[in-house]
Amino acid sequence: MKKFTSLAEIRTKLDQKELDLQELLAYYFEQIAVHKHLNAFNEVFFDSATQQATLVQQKLANGTAGKLAGMVIGIKDNICYAGHEVTASSKMLEGFISPYSSTVVERLLQEDAIIIGRLNCDEFAMGGSNETSYFGAVKNAADEARVAGGSSGGSAVAVQADMCLATLGTDTGGSVRQPAAFCGNIGFKPTYGRISRYGVIAYASSFDQVGTLTSSVSDVALLLEVLAGADEEDSTVATLAVPQYSQHLTLLAPKKIAVLRETIDNEALDPEIKQAILASLEQFKSLGHEIEYVSFNLLDYLVPTYYILTTAEASSNLSRFDGVHYGHRNTDAESLNSLYKLSRAEGFGEEVKRRIMLGTFVLSAGYYDAYYQKAQQVRRLIREKIEELLKTYDFLLSPVTPTPAFKMGEHSQDPLVMYMADIYTVLASLAGIPAVALPLGNNQAGLPLSVQLMTKHFNEQELLSLSHSFLNKN
């Protein structure tokens, strides 16, 4: 069976009776088995996926199937699905069965998607390489000696290696876009508050956002119109009406695109990525769009601001995992205090412990004003700068990552180098704006390259339309 790149292709085969959902599911099960060594899946939902396929096939036969009928999708292992294990790829939650489903899972099932399994990720979504997972690193299908990216590495590789049609990830500071760039997918992060976070295990609550990894913009649009919208379980979700994104992917007029000069004219940027982005600018020009270079002088503040704020929120969010309320529990502790210490020391991995300690430090007495409060002020300056630029320009353009996928273990001993790899993705996260990583082919070594587009709050429709026209031009 050839690789399907969109739900539209699958629906055509289903409608023409050239394929049924059990055959499609069997194909993806086989692909998962063939690529098991890539370590993308923490668990495959054989039983529930097969039951759902039978149910949806009946709905297709009687004409009552939902928008996502035929879509086989994987979910990151920090998204709750009732009756299924969810671990955030951590020993802390090993064996935990979720008693309820997240809003995004409920909406997938309501529209008849088939959830095939839970996908490996960096522990508690903390990492940029998928090497911090308790279940081991995910390998990049383009070069198995290289990382898949993180934290949604399993989600990216599952699409890359054709183990399912699409996946959900979460993006806190680039955790959908960066692995998408490393694996040659379309990685989409919506505006903060566009999609409910209810039932998603929290890392940094003012940043976390569910995103998608796909092979087509049309599938991004379809998923967004299903997943977006008000949710009484999440007070941070916008109550704005949800457009029919998938019905309006034609861009009606040329746009103004601002290239962030400091991100392109940067010694840290890989030459082949720069060359591919410059070629993409010419393609945008050929489509009639106006390209201008603009200065963004806050680049050096992005990563420090992001890591101060997210570690502070992580320190707070992960305090509940104490061996009493939730999570791994040490059985040898002789006092309550030692129970807390031993359970958390055993349950959390090194990177999670590092971020909890950093966050606790910046929130502590005497340092709150110097670090956390100052970072909040800088975040406001960054957001104001971006909003000012987006009054003049329709889109902002930058790289997604400084380099293509790096080798396993290359940065794991130097957290600072790993953190700096987020320099281009954290901008959209700090400002809360939507962003997308679009594939630009491969470099000479066969590694995927990518470009990032960003736009103003809740302007997903135009972002998807521009992305669709650009990729179809290619």
TORROKOL-135885 format. One record per residue (C-alpha): residue in one letter; x, y, z. Coordinates in nm, 2 decimals, always signed. Example, Ala and Ser with C-alpha at 12.3 -4.5 7.8 and 13.67 -1.06 7.14 Angstrom:
2
   residu        u        v        w
        A    +1.23    -0.45    +0.78
        S    +1.37    -0.11    +0.71
***
This chain:
474
   residu        u        v        w
        M    +0.00    +0.00    +0.00
        K    +0.14    +0.34    -0.09
        K    +0.18    +0.61    +0.17
        F    -0.12    +0.83    +0.21
        T    -0.05    +1.20    +0.26
        S    -0.40    +1.33    +0.33
        L    -0.73    +1.21    +0.45
        A    -0.88    +1.31    +0.12
        E    -0.68    +1.04    -0.05
        I    -0.80    +0.78    +0.20
        R    -1.17    +0.89    +0.18
        T    -1.15    +0.86    -0.20
        K    -1.03    +0.50    -0.17
        L    -1.30    +0.42    +0.10
        D    -1.58    +0.58    -0.11
        Q    -1.47    +0.38    -0.42
        K    -1.47    +0.06    -0.21
        E    -1.10    +0.00    -0.29
        L    -1.01    +0.00    +0.07
        D    -1.18    -0.06    +0.41
        L    -1.08    +0.06    +0.75
        Q    -0.97    -0.28    +0.88
        E    -0.73    -0.31    +0.58
        L    -0.60    +0.04    +0.65
        L    -0.55    -0.03    +1.02
        A    -0.38    -0.36    +0.94
        Y    -0.14    -0.17    +0.71
        Y    -0.05    +0.08    +0.99
        F    -0.01    -0.20    +1.25
        E    +0.23    -0.37    +1.01
        Q    +0.42    -0.04    +0.95
        I    +0.45    +0.00    +1.33
        A    +0.59    -0.35    +1.36
        V    +0.84    -0.30    +1.08
        H    +0.96    +0.03    +1.23
        K    +0.94    -0.08    +1.60
        H    +1.32    -0.01    +1.64
        L    +1.26    +0.36    +1.59
        N    +1.08    +0.35    +1.93
        A    +0.80    +0.60    +1.82
        F    +0.52    +0.42    +2.01
        N    +0.50    +0.36    +2.38
        E    +0.18    +0.16    +2.33
        V    -0.03    +0.05    +2.03
        F    -0.41    +0.05    +2.10
        F    -0.48    -0.27    +1.91
        D    -0.82    -0.35    +2.07
        S    -0.98    +0.00    +2.09
        A    -0.85    +0.10    +1.75
        T    -0.99    -0.21    +1.59
        Q    -1.33    -0.16    +1.76
        Q    -1.34    +0.20    +1.65
        A    -1.25    +0.10    +1.29
        T    -1.55    -0.14    +1.29
        L    -1.78    +0.13    +1.42
        V    -1.66    +0.39    +1.18
        Q    -1.68    +0.15    +0.88
        Q    -2.05    +0.10    +0.97
        K    -2.11    +0.47    +0.98
        L    -1.94    +0.51    +0.64
        A    -2.17    +0.25    +0.50
        N    -2.49    +0.43    +0.63
        G    -2.37    +0.78    +0.55
        T    -2.34    +0.91    +0.91
        A    -1.96    +0.92    +0.94
        G    -1.79    +1.23    +1.09
        K    -1.53    +1.46    +0.93
        L    -1.23    +1.25    +1.04
        A    -1.36    +0.91    +0.93
        G    -1.07    +0.73    +0.78
        M    -0.80    +0.92    +0.97
        V    -0.57    +0.70    +1.18
        I    -0.41    +0.92    +1.43
        G    -0.16    +0.88    +1.72
        I    -0.15    +1.09    +2.03
        K    +0.14    +1.21    +2.24
        D    +0.19    +1.02    +2.56
        N    +0.08    +1.32    +2.77
        I    -0.27    +1.34    +2.64
        C    -0.53    +1.15    +2.84
        Y    -0.76    +0.89    +2.68
        A    -1.01    +0.72    +2.92
        G    -0.92    +0.35    +3.00
        H    -0.58    +0.38    +2.85
        E    -0.24    +0.43    +3.01
        V    -0.08    +0.77    +3.00
        T    +0.27    +0.82    +3.14
        A    +0.42    +1.14    +2.99
        S    +0.71    +0.90    +2.91
        S    +0.81    +0.90    +3.28
        K    +0.87    +0.64    +3.54
        M    +0.66    +0.87    +3.77
        L    +0.34    +0.77    +3.59
        E    +0.42    +0.42    +3.48
        G    +0.11    +0.21    +3.49
        F    -0.13    +0.50    +3.54
        I    -0.47    +0.45    +3.36
        S    -0.65    +0.77    +3.28
        P    -1.00    +0.78    +3.43
        Y    -1.12    +1.04    +3.17
        S    -1.04    +1.16    +2.82
        S    -0.89    +1.50    +2.72
        T    -1.11    +1.73    +2.53
        V    -0.90    +1.68    +2.21
        V    -0.94    +1.30    +2.23
        E    -1.32    +1.34    +2.28
        R    -1.34    +1.57    +1.98
        L    -1.13    +1.33    +1.76
        L    -1.36    +1.04    +1.85
        Q    -1.68    +1.24    +1.80
        E    -1.57    +1.30    +1.44
        D    -1.48    +0.93    +1.40
        A    -1.10    +0.94    +1.40
        I    -0.92    +0.61    +1.49
        I    -0.66    +0.66    +1.77
        I    -0.39    +0.40    +1.71
        G    -0.17    +0.45    +2.01
        R    +0.03    +0.67    +2.24
        L    +0.36    +0.82    +2.12
        N    +0.70    +0.85    +2.28
        C    +0.81    +1.19    +2.40
        D    +1.06    +1.36    +2.62
        E    +0.97    +1.31    +2.98
        F    +0.69    +1.54    +3.08
        A    +0.75    +1.71    +2.74
        M    +1.08    +1.85    +2.87
        G    +1.35    +1.82    +2.60
        G    +1.44    +1.90    +2.25
        S    +1.57    +1.56    +2.13
        N    +1.34    +1.29    +2.27
        E    +1.64    +1.15    +2.46
        T    +1.49    +1.22    +2.81
        S    +1.21    +0.96    +2.77
        Y    +1.20    +0.69    +3.03
        F    +1.13    +0.45    +2.74
        G    +1.44    +0.55    +2.55
        A    +1.52    +0.78    +2.26
        V    +1.32    +0.79    +1.94
        K    +1.53    +0.75    +1.62
        N    +1.49    +0.96    +1.31
        A    +1.38    +0.76    +1.02
        A    +1.60    +0.97    +0.78
        D    +1.91    +0.87    +0.98
        E    +1.87    +0.64    +1.27
        A    +2.19    +0.77    +1.43
        R    +2.02    +1.11    +1.47
        V    +1.75    +1.24    +1.71
        A    +1.39    +1.28    +1.61
        G    +1.36    +1.61    +1.79
        G    +1.15    +1.69    +2.09
        S    +0.95    +1.68    +2.28
        S    +0.70    +1.53    +2.03
        G    +0.96    +1.31    +1.86
        G    +0.75    +1.00    +1.85
        S    +0.46    +1.20    +1.70
        A    +0.70    +1.33    +1.42
        V    +0.85    +0.99    +1.34
        A    +0.52    +0.81    +1.34
        V    +0.41    +1.04    +1.05
        Q    +0.76    +1.04    +0.89
        A    +0.78    +0.65    +0.88
        D    +0.41    +0.61    +0.77
        M    +0.29    +0.45    +1.10
        C    -0.03    +0.66    +1.09
        L    -0.17    +0.94    +0.89
        A    -0.14    +1.22    +1.15
        T    -0.05    +1.28    +1.51
        L    -0.11    +1.51    +1.80
        G    +0.17    +1.66    +1.99
        T    +0.21    +1.94    +2.24
        D    +0.41    +2.26    +2.18
        T    +0.54    +2.45    +2.48
        G    +0.84    +2.61    +2.32
        G    +0.86    +2.44    +1.98
        S    +0.79    +2.08    +2.07
        V    +0.58    +2.02    +1.76
        R    +0.76    +2.25    +1.52
        Q    +1.12    +2.14    +1.60
        P    +1.06    +1.76    +1.56
        A    +0.85    +1.83    +1.25
        A    +1.15    +2.02    +1.10
        F    +1.39    +1.73    +1.19
        C    +1.16    +1.47    +1.03
        G    +1.02    +1.66    +0.73
        N    +0.66    +1.70    +0.85
        I    +0.42    +1.99    +0.87
        G    +0.43    +2.09    +1.24
        F    +0.15    +2.34    +1.35
        K    +0.11    +2.53    +1.67
        P    -0.21    +2.73    +1.70
        T    -0.27    +3.05    +1.89
        Y    -0.25    +3.00    +2.27
        G    -0.60    +2.93    +2.38
        R    -0.73    +2.81    +2.04
        I    -0.74    +2.44    +2.15
        S    -0.84    +2.32    +2.50
        R    -0.56    +2.19    +2.73
        Y    -0.81    +1.99    +2.95
        G    -0.67    +1.64    +2.99
        V    -0.32    +1.73    +2.88
        I    -0.05    +1.67    +3.14
        A    +0.08    +2.02    +3.22
        Y    +0.44    +2.13    +3.18
        A    +0.41    +2.51    +3.16
        S    +0.05    +2.62    +3.16
        S    +0.08    +2.96    +3.00
        F    +0.27    +2.81    +2.71
        D    +0.14    +2.46    +2.65
        Q    -0.07    +2.41    +2.34
        V    -0.18    +2.10    +2.15
        G    -0.05    +2.09    +1.79
        T    -0.06    +1.87    +1.49
        L    +0.20    +1.68    +1.28
        T    +0.08    +1.59    +0.93
        S    +0.19    +1.55    +0.57
        S    -0.06    +1.79    +0.43
        V    -0.20    +2.14    +0.51
        S    -0.55    +2.02    +0.44
        D    -0.53    +1.77    +0.73
        V    -0.40    +2.05    +0.96
        A    -0.70    +2.26    +0.87
        L    -0.94    +1.97    +0.92
        L    -0.80    +1.88    +1.26
        L    -0.79    +2.24    +1.37
        E    -1.16    +2.30    +1.29
        V    -1.24    +1.98    +1.49
        L    -1.02    +2.05    +1.79
        A    -1.05    +2.42    +1.83
        G    -1.32    +2.61    +2.02
        A    -1.46    +2.69    +2.36
        D    -1.45    +2.43    +2.63
        E    -1.61    +2.47    +2.97
        E    -1.34    +2.25    +3.12
        D    -1.06    +2.50    +3.03
        S    -1.10    +2.87    +3.12
        T    -0.81    +2.97    +2.91
        V    -0.97    +2.86    +2.58
        A    -1.10    +3.14    +2.35
        T    -1.47    +3.15    +2.29
        L    -1.43    +3.29    +1.94
        A    -1.62    +3.11    +1.67
        V    -1.42    +2.84    +1.48
        P    -1.39    +2.90    +1.10
        Q    -1.43    +2.62    +0.85
        Y    -1.05    +2.62    +0.79
        S    -1.05    +2.33    +0.55
        Q    -1.30    +2.51    +0.32
        H    -1.10    +2.82    +0.27
        L    -0.74    +2.72    +0.18
        T    -0.72    +2.95    -0.13
        L    -0.52    +3.26    -0.06
        L    -0.71    +3.55    -0.21
        A    -0.45    +3.83    -0.22
        P    -0.07    +3.87    -0.20
        K    +0.07    +3.92    +0.15
        K    +0.36    +4.10    +0.32
        I    +0.61    +3.87    +0.47
        A    +0.88    +4.01    +0.71
        V    +1.20    +3.81    +0.74
        L    +1.35    +3.84    +1.09
        R    +1.70    +3.95    +0.98
        E    +1.89    +3.84    +1.30
        T    +1.76    +3.49    +1.26
        I    +1.88    +3.45    +0.90
        D    +2.21    +3.65    +0.92
        N    +2.33    +3.44    +1.21
        E    +2.66    +3.25    +1.23
        A    +2.48    +2.97    +1.42
        L    +2.25    +2.90    +1.13
        D    +2.35    +2.59    +0.92
        P    +2.45    +2.71    +0.57
        E    +2.22    +2.45    +0.39
        I    +1.92    +2.57    +0.60
        K    +2.00    +2.93    +0.51
        Q    +2.03    +2.84    +0.14
        A    +1.70    +2.65    +0.15
        I    +1.52    +2.94    +0.32
        L    +1.66    +3.20    +0.07
        A    +1.53    +2.98    -0.21
        S    +1.19    +2.97    -0.04
        L    +1.19    +3.35    -0.03
        E    +1.22    +3.35    -0.40
        Q    +0.93    +3.11    -0.43
        F    +0.72    +3.33    -0.21
        K    +0.81    +3.62    -0.44
        S    +0.71    +3.42    -0.74
        L    +0.37    +3.37    -0.58
        G    +0.33    +3.75    -0.57
        H    +0.41    +3.81    -0.20
        E    +0.62    +4.10    -0.08
        I    +0.93    +4.01    +0.12
        E    +1.11    +4.26    +0.35
        Y    +1.38    +4.21    +0.60
        V    +1.32    +4.36    +0.95
        S    +1.52    +4.38    +1.26
        F    +1.43    +4.19    +1.58
        N    +1.67    +4.31    +1.85
        L    +1.54    +4.09    +2.13
        L    +1.67    +3.76    +1.99
        D    +1.92    +3.72    +2.27
        Y    +1.65    +3.74    +2.54
        L    +1.42    +3.48    +2.40
        V    +1.58    +3.16    +2.54
        P    +1.66    +3.30    +2.89
        T    +1.31    +3.44    +2.93
        Y    +1.15    +3.12    +2.81
        Y    +1.34    +2.89    +3.04
        I    +1.29    +3.11    +3.35
        L    +0.92    +3.12    +3.30
        T    +0.86    +2.76    +3.19
        T    +1.08    +2.61    +3.46
        A    +0.89    +2.82    +3.72
        E    +0.56    +2.69    +3.59
        A    +0.70    +2.33    +3.58
        S    +0.81    +2.35    +3.94
        S    +0.45    +2.44    +4.04
        N    +0.27    +2.20    +3.80
        L    +0.49    +1.90    +3.89
        S    +0.46    +1.95    +4.27
        R    +0.15    +1.72    +4.26
        F    +0.36    +1.42    +4.16
        D    +0.48    +1.34    +4.52
        G    +0.41    +0.97    +4.57
        V    +0.10    +1.05    +4.77
        H    -0.15    +1.22    +4.54
        Y    -0.01    +1.10    +4.22
        G    +0.28    +0.90    +4.07
        H    +0.55    +0.66    +4.16
        R    +0.57    +0.58    +4.54
        N    +0.88    +0.47    +4.72
        T    +0.80    +0.17    +4.95
        D    +1.10    +0.20    +5.19
        A    +1.04    +0.55    +5.32
        E    +1.03    +0.58    +5.70
        S    +0.87    +0.93    +5.72
        L    +0.65    +1.15    +5.51
        N    +0.94    +1.38    +5.43
        S    +1.16    +1.10    +5.30
        L    +0.86    +0.96    +5.11
        Y    +0.83    +1.28    +4.91
        K    +1.21    +1.30    +4.85
        L    +1.26    +0.94    +4.76
        S    +0.95    +0.91    +4.54
        R    +1.04    +1.22    +4.34
        A    +1.41    +1.13    +4.32
        E    +1.32    +0.79    +4.18
        G    +1.02    +0.89    +3.96
        F    +1.17    +1.19    +3.78
        G    +1.46    +1.18    +3.52
        E    +1.76    +1.41    +3.53
        E    +1.62    +1.67    +3.29
        V    +1.29    +1.70    +3.47
        K    +1.47    +1.73    +3.81
        R    +1.70    +2.00    +3.66
        R    +1.40    +2.21    +3.54
        I    +1.21    +2.17    +3.87
        M    +1.51    +2.29    +4.06
        L    +1.57    +2.58    +3.82
        G    +1.20    +2.68    +3.85
        T    +1.20    +2.65    +4.23
        F    +1.51    +2.87    +4.25
        V    +1.37    +3.15    +4.03
        L    +1.05    +3.15    +4.24
        S    +1.23    +3.15    +4.57
        A    +1.25    +3.44    +4.82
        G    +1.51    +3.69    +4.71
        Y    +1.52    +3.57    +4.35
        Y    +1.16    +3.61    +4.24
        D    +1.20    +3.98    +4.15
        A    +1.54    +3.93    +3.99
        Y    +1.44    +3.64    +3.77
        Y    +1.07    +3.55    +3.74
        Q    +0.92    +3.90    +3.76
        K    +1.19    +4.04    +3.52
        A    +1.12    +3.76    +3.27
        Q    +0.75    +3.84    +3.28
        Q    +0.84    +4.20    +3.19
        V    +1.06    +4.09    +2.90
        R    +0.79    +3.85    +2.78
        R    +0.56    +4.15    +2.76
        L    +0.82    +4.35    +2.56
        I    +0.86    +4.06    +2.32
        R    +0.49    +4.03    +2.27
        E    +0.45    +4.40    +2.21
        K    +0.74    +4.40    +1.96
        I    +0.58    +4.11    +1.77
        E    +0.23    +4.27    +1.77
        E    +0.38    +4.59    +1.64
        L    +0.55    +4.41    +1.35
        L    +0.23    +4.23    +1.27
        K    +0.05    +4.56    +1.23
        T    +0.26    +4.62    +0.93
        Y    +0.33    +4.27    +0.80
        D    +0.09    +3.98    +0.76
        F    +0.35    +3.71    +0.84
        L    +0.69    +3.67    +1.00
        L    +0.94    +3.42    +0.86
        S    +1.24    +3.26    +1.03
        P    +1.42    +2.92    +1.05
        V    +1.27    +2.66    +1.28
        T    +1.61    +2.52    +1.40
        P    +1.97    +2.63    +1.38
        T    +2.08    +2.29    +1.24
        P    +1.93    +1.98    +1.09
        A    +1.87    +1.68    +1.32
        F    +2.19    +1.63    +1.53
        K    +2.34    +1.30    +1.64
        M    +2.22    +1.10    +1.94
        G    +2.41    +1.21    +2.25
        E    +2.57    +1.51    +2.08
        H    +2.41    +1.77    +2.31
        S    +2.29    +1.56    +2.60
        Q    +2.58    +1.64    +2.82
        D    +2.55    +2.02    +2.77
        P    +2.20    +2.14    +2.86
        L    +2.28    +2.50    +2.76
        V    +2.35    +2.39    +2.40
        M    +2.03    +2.19    +2.39
        Y    +1.83    +2.49    +2.53
        M    +1.98    +2.73    +2.27
        A    +1.85    +2.50    +1.99
        D    +1.51    +2.64    +2.08
        I    +1.61    +3.00    +1.99
        Y    +1.38    +3.02    +1.68
        T    +1.08    +2.84    +1.81
        V    +1.03    +3.00    +2.15
        L    +0.94    +3.34    +2.00
        A    +0.59    +3.23    +1.89
        S    +0.54    +3.06    +2.23
        L    +0.64    +3.37    +2.43
        A    +0.40    +3.58    +2.21
        G    +0.13    +3.32    +2.21
        I    +0.09    +3.35    +1.83
        P    +0.03    +3.07    +1.58
        A    +0.32    +2.92    +1.39
        V    +0.39    +2.64    +1.14
        A    +0.70    +2.45    +1.03
        L    +0.70    +2.37    +0.66
        P    +0.93    +2.12    +0.49
        L    +1.19    +2.25    +0.24
        G    +1.33    +1.92    +0.11
        N    +1.65    +1.76    +0.23
        N    +2.01    +1.86    +0.25
        Q    +2.30    +1.67    +0.08
        A    +2.31    +1.42    +0.37
        G    +1.94    +1.34    +0.32
        L    +1.83    +1.53    +0.64
        P    +1.51    +1.73    +0.63
        L    +1.51    +2.11    +0.62
        S    +1.24    +2.35    +0.72
        V    +1.11    +2.71    +0.74
        Q    +0.88    +2.87    +1.00
        L    +0.59    +3.11    +0.94
        M    +0.42    +3.31    +1.22
        T    +0.12    +3.54    +1.21
        K    -0.10    +3.74    +1.44
        H    -0.33    +3.59    +1.71
        F    -0.62    +3.38    +1.57
        N    -0.51    +3.43    +1.21
        E    -0.47    +3.06    +1.15
        Q    -0.69    +3.07    +0.84
        E    -0.44    +3.29    +0.65
        L    -0.14    +3.10    +0.79
        L    -0.28    +2.77    +0.66
        S    -0.38    +2.93    +0.33
        L    -0.03    +3.07    +0.27
        S    +0.13    +2.74    +0.37
        H    -0.11    +2.55    +0.14
        S    -0.03    +2.77    -0.16
        F    +0.35    +2.75    -0.09
        L    +0.37    +2.37    -0.06
        N    +0.14    +2.32    -0.36
        K    +0.37    +2.55    -0.56
        N    +0.65    +2.31    -0.48
***
